[in-house]
Amino acid sequence: MNFKKGQGSTEYLVILAVVLIVALVAIALLGFFPGLATDAQKTQSDSYWQGVASPFRIVESKATSGTLSIILQNSNSQALTLTTINVGSGTNVTGLPVTFLGGEKKLIPFNVTISGLCNASSGNTRYDIAGSTISFIYDSNSLTGQKQGGDAAVKDLVGTCS
């Protein structure tokens, strides 16, 4: 008796199924499925702002309608004085300048003018602020007016509205 007649067809179908599953996963990661794309964007944003950005890192951010709160950390060992924060088209930050010791974290709440930022009536449940519009001006012990960000290399700041 020869029971191996259908083995080739079965193996072919199993391999085809594995290829299709891998293709679906790849498409999902590239942004075809909105839920997975949002998670990937948030992960990339967090990776940049919590690890790559220097000297100021955005450790945490939270937005409500027209207000963005961020926890900044000085990743340098020396003290830095933050003099200006620019986010979006209009930023109103009170309490500046602020001096950060080496490694220190501080909560900075401020108002921003970004159309549709966490606007409940438009159904926005997350925010995505263009990285090219985010910059920090700061002074160190030896130099004043240094700038971080404000160019195309900066990742967008992505988060969930609260």
C-alpha positions in Angstrom: 0.0 0.0 0.0 1.2 3.5 -0.9 -0.1 6.2 1.5 2.2 9.0 0.3 0.2 10.2 -2.7 -1.3 13.3 -0.9 1.9 14.2 1.1 3.3 16.6 -1.5 0.0 18.5 -1.8 -0.3 18.7 2.0 3.2 20.0 2.4 2.6 22.6 -0.3 -0.6 23.8 1.5 1.2 24.1 4.8 4.1 26.1 3.3 1.6 28.4 1.5 -0.3 29.0 4.8 3.0 29.9 6.6 3.9 32.3 3.9 0.5 34.0 4.0 0.7 34.4 7.8 4.1 36.0 7.5 2.8 38.3 4.8 -0.2 39.4 7.0 2.1 40.1 9.9 4.4 42.2 7.7 1.5 44.2 6.3 0.2 44.8 9.8 3.6 46.1 11.0 3.8 48.4 8.0 0.6 50.1 9.0 -2.2 48.5 7.1 -4.1 47.8 10.3 -4.7 51.1 12.1 -4.4 49.7 15.7 -1.1 48.1 15.1 0.3 51.1 13.2 -0.6 53.4 16.1 1.2 51.2 18.6 4.3 51.1 16.3 4.4 54.9 16.0 4.0 55.3 19.8 6.9 52.8 20.4 9.1 54.6 17.9 8.3 58.0 19.4 9.1 56.7 22.9 12.3 55.1 21.8 13.5 58.4 20.3 12.4 60.8 23.0 13.4 58.6 26.0 16.7 57.3 24.6 18.1 59.1 21.6 17.1 62.7 22.2 19.9 64.7 23.9 20.4 66.6 26.1 16.7 67.0 26.9 14.6 63.8 26.9 10.8 63.7 27.1 10.3 60.9 29.6 6.5 61.2 29.6 3.9 63.3 27.8 0.2 63.8 28.3 -2.2 66.0 26.3 -5.7 67.3 26.8 -7.5 69.9 24.7 -4.9 72.6 24.1 -2.6 71.6 26.9 0.5 69.4 26.7 2.3 68.3 29.9 5.8 66.8 29.5 8.3 65.4 32.0 11.7 66.5 30.7 15.0 65.0 31.8 18.5 66.5 31.4 20.6 63.6 30.1 23.9 65.5 30.6 26.0 65.4 33.7 26.2 69.2 33.8 23.5 71.6 34.8 21.5 73.1 31.9 19.0 76.1 31.9 16.0 75.6 29.6 15.1 79.1 28.3 12.6 78.3 25.5 10.3 75.5 24.5 8.7 75.5 21.0 6.0 73.0 20.1 3.7 73.4 17.1 2.7 76.8 15.8 2.2 78.5 19.2 3.5 77.7 22.6 2.9 79.5 25.9 5.2 78.2 28.6 5.2 79.9 32.0 7.9 79.5 34.6 10.9 79.6 32.2 13.8 79.6 32.5 14.2 76.4 34.5 17.5 75.0 35.6 18.0 71.2 35.4 20.8 69.6 37.3 22.6 66.6 35.6 20.0 63.8 35.3 17.2 65.8 36.9 13.6 65.3 35.7 10.9 68.1 35.9 7.2 68.3 34.9 6.6 71.2 32.5 2.9 71.9 31.8 2.1 74.4 29.0 -0.5 75.5 26.5 0.0 74.8 22.9 -1.9 76.0 19.8 -2.2 72.9 17.6 -5.3 72.5 15.6 -7.3 69.5 16.8 -5.0 68.5 19.6 -7.1 66.1 21.6 -10.3 67.7 20.5 -13.0 65.4 21.7 -15.6 66.7 19.2 -13.4 65.7 16.3 -12.9 62.2 17.8 -9.1 62.5 18.4 -8.1 59.9 20.9 -4.4 60.4 20.3 -2.0 63.1 19.4 0.8 63.2 16.9 2.9 66.4 17.1 5.4 66.8 14.2 9.0 66.4 15.5 10.2 69.2 13.2 8.1 71.7 15.3 9.6 70.6 18.6 12.7 72.4 19.9 14.4 73.4 23.1 16.7 76.4 23.6 19.0 76.1 26.5 22.2 77.5 28.2 25.0 75.6 29.7 27.8 76.9 31.9 30.0 77.8 28.9 27.5 78.4 26.0 24.2 80.2 25.7 21.4 79.9 23.1 22.0 76.2 22.2 19.2 74.5 20.3 18.0 71.0 20.3 15.6 69.8 17.7 13.4 71.8 15.3 14.5 69.8 12.2 13.4 66.9 10.1 15.5 64.4 12.0 13.4 64.7 15.1 10.8 62.0 15.6 7.1 63.0 16.1 5.8 63.1 19.6 2.9 60.5 19.7 0.6 59.7 22.6 -2.9 59.0 23.8 -5.2 61.9 24.9 -6.3 61.9 28.5 
